Amino acid sequence: MAYEHPLAYVLGLEGIALLRAFAGEHDRDFVDARIAEIRRVLADHAFEGVDVEHLSTVDGYRIWSATYDNPDNPAFDFDEGIVRAVAGTVPHGVALDAACGTGRVAAMLADCGHRVIGVDNSAEMLAHAEKRLPRADFRPGELQQLPVETDGVDVVVCSLALTHVPDLAPVFGEFARVLRPGGHLVIADIHPEQVARSRVPAIRGADGAAGRVRSYHHRTGDYVRAGIDAGLAIRSCDEPVTASPLRDRTADPGPWEAWPWSLDLLAPEAAHAAHLGVPSMILWHWQAPATTALDSANASTRRRPGPRRSTM
Ligand SMILES: C[S@@+](CC[C@H](N)C(=O)[O-])C[C@H]1O[C@@H](n2cnc3c(N)ncnc32)[C@H](O)[C@@H]1O
């Protein structure tokens, strides 16, 4: 159970802003204003905290599936470019949408001309995907044990799901196993800096209890190590930044469902300084090694690339 208190968030923003000032990004007036604001907020605040349950993905997406396709989700704005740049430029084949949810990315892969397999462990999300793409092959299953044959896929895309897995290594191992030699992997996810700021959507249970789907903070290096250890090579890594405008101040934290975004308005200058230049997403393109002459000779015995320990 987490305890979310508006003051904890605001003091955290002030702390990040002050650290950045200490590192030389802001002047004395800024530092004095932050310290004065902290004193004021501590003296005046009348905020209430909220106990927040960590939901499993299966429980969380059972509830969220009803509203997931709401087009207002800003995280949907980032992956289409890289998905089409990769899946739209390779020969038509088999594409796997790993943790496909309601089939948002599966639809892009089908549009690129691929035969689509989608895997997800939420029956409710899969039901939406099946309605969206009746001709695709949707399968219940886990990212850590994909119900997909070895060397069976030309492109894997995994969008907005890896922050939900505690350990990237087994999932990258599965991506490497199912990819054909030379196959491509695209990963799009919330940037670890945003996960560290708890910028994870809120979910109310049927009983009204506050919850967030359990999310994990994987550093960029965690992805690098997991991918290299699975035998994959990095083709690109992008960390797009969304503009962080200075917004109007309010004294109202807003409803819990709008946290932490609405809490930025309690201390807008601190929020602006804390979020400036912080990436929104992390976007990866990986590739499986092409078959070598030796691999071809051993193809009948090959099951998966052996783990190659990186030294990072
Ligand atoms: C935010 S949704 C993303 C859905 C889709 N990829 C998209 O970008 O719209 C995350 C999805 O990951 C699925 N998921 C999370 N952990 C999983 C796991 N270990 N195995 C299979 N699916 C998982 C959830 O059920 C959910 O459908």
The ligand as an SDF file (V2000), in Angstrom:
LIG
                    3D

 27 29  0  0  0  0  0  0  0  0999 V2000
   -0.7850    0.0900  -20.9900 C   0  0  0  0  0  0  0  0  0  0  0  0
   -1.3680   -1.4020  -21.6940 S   0  0  0  0  0  0  0  0  0  0  0  0
   -0.5840   -1.3590  -23.2990 C   0  0  0  0  0  0  0  0  0  0  0  0
   -1.4260   -2.0480  -24.3410 C   0  0  0  0  0  0  0  0  0  0  0  0
   -0.9090   -1.8480  -25.7640 C   0  0  0  0  0  0  0  0  0  0  0  0
    0.4140   -2.4230  -25.9280 N   0  0  0  0  0  0  0  0  0  0  0  0
   -0.8680   -0.3690  -26.1050 C   0  0  0  0  0  0  0  0  0  0  0  0
    0.2260    0.1740  -26.2710 O   0  0  0  0  0  0  0  0  0  0  0  0
   -1.9410    0.2510  -26.1900 O   0  0  0  0  0  0  0  0  0  0  0  0
   -0.3690   -2.6370  -20.8880 C   0  0  0  0  0  0  0  0  0  0  0  0
   -0.7980   -4.0420  -21.2580 C   0  0  0  0  0  0  0  0  0  0  0  0
    0.2160   -4.9390  -20.8130 O   0  0  0  0  0  0  0  0  0  0  0  0
   -0.4200   -6.1160  -20.3640 C   0  0  0  0  0  0  0  0  0  0  0  0
    0.5370   -6.8110  -19.5060 N   0  0  0  0  0  0  0  0  0  0  0  0
    1.1910   -6.3060  -18.4320 C   0  0  0  0  0  0  0  0  0  0  0  0
    2.0310   -7.2060  -17.9160 N   0  0  0  0  0  0  0  0  0  0  0  0
    1.9170   -8.3210  -18.6880 C   0  0  0  0  0  0  0  0  0  0  0  0
    2.5510   -9.6010  -18.6670 C   0  0  0  0  0  0  0  0  0  0  0  0
    3.4500   -9.9240  -17.7340 N   0  0  0  0  0  0  0  0  0  0  0  0
    2.2190  -10.4840  -19.6170 N   0  0  0  0  0  0  0  0  0  0  0  0
    1.2820  -10.1860  -20.5630 C   0  0  0  0  0  0  0  0  0  0  0  0
    0.6520   -8.9870  -20.6290 N   0  0  0  0  0  0  0  0  0  0  0  0
    0.9700   -8.0680  -19.7010 C   0  0  0  0  0  0  0  0  0  0  0  0
   -1.6740   -5.6090  -19.6700 C   0  0  0  0  0  0  0  0  0  0  0  0
   -2.6570   -6.5950  -19.5120 O   0  0  0  0  0  0  0  0  0  0  0  0
   -2.0980   -4.4890  -20.6160 C   0  0  0  0  0  0  0  0  0  0  0  0
   -2.9900   -4.9420  -21.5930 O   0  0  0  0  0  0  0  0  0  0  0  0
  1  2  1  0
  2  3  1  0
  2 10  1  0
  3  4  1  0
  4  5  1  0
  5  6  1  0
  5  7  1  0
  7  8  2  0
  7  9  1  0
 10 11  1  0
 11 12  1  0
 11 26  1  0
 12 13  1  0
 13 14  1  0
 13 24  1  0
 14 15  1  0
 14 23  1  0
 15 16  2  0
 16 17  1  0
 17 18  1  0
 17 23  2  0
 18 19  1  0
 18 20  2  0
 20 21  1  0
 21 22  2  0
 22 23  1  0
 24 25  1  0
 24 26  1  0
 26 27  1  0
M  CHG  2   2   1   9  -1
M  END
$$$$
